[in-house]
């Protein structure tokens, strides 16, 4: 049985919001990464940095103060409960992410660093290419996201890098992304677990869950659990995913 949560319950459910918690979280995969990034920024305790190691829309700071690779003094003066966004620069309408080694450096000075470490062109599922994802080495939790609307849809119509998804799922791009095939990609060492630091935990967040797709999400959760009992799955019932 998969647990269905509101997005506002995520940090508590994953036990990330304890007063002394130290969280370096990398979010990879498909739909929902930016929404989860900002939700965790609101929910985590202490000093928190939100950032990216890839690219984001320049308007995705959602009113948070933005800094461009700031000096250590600014990092040390972040106040509890007031997260900041850090990018390298803005080029046109794209915010350019930082080098992952900077995330490792900042994590020595703050309580939480939450990183959007992957791109999916706003599609609900993906498999990483050779250069993806860009995960900082000190990340202690990877959250792999999949939009529930991708389940049972044609791979070429709903996935970023559809040929790569099909390769890992052992099928063809014109076939459907069944829960079994999605689980293969998620758990594959060259799939969503790619670049996971050795000591990092790993969990799956299924977004945009509703009454119409909950049975498919439950099937995905059961398959993942049967293949890897250490990988937890959380279903999130929110509508707007960016």
Secondary structure, DSSP 8 states (H G I E B T S, - for coil): --EEE-GGGHHHHTT---TT--EEEEEEESTTHHHHHHHHHHH--SSEEEEESSEEETTTTTT--EEES--HHHHHT--TT--EEEESEEETTEEE---HHHHHHHHTTSSEEEEE----TT-SEE---TT-----TT--EEEEEEEGGGTTSBHHHHEETHHHHHHHHTS-TTSB--HHHHHHHHHSTTTTTTT--TT-EEEEEEES--TTTHHHHHHHHHHHHHH-TT-EEEEE--S---
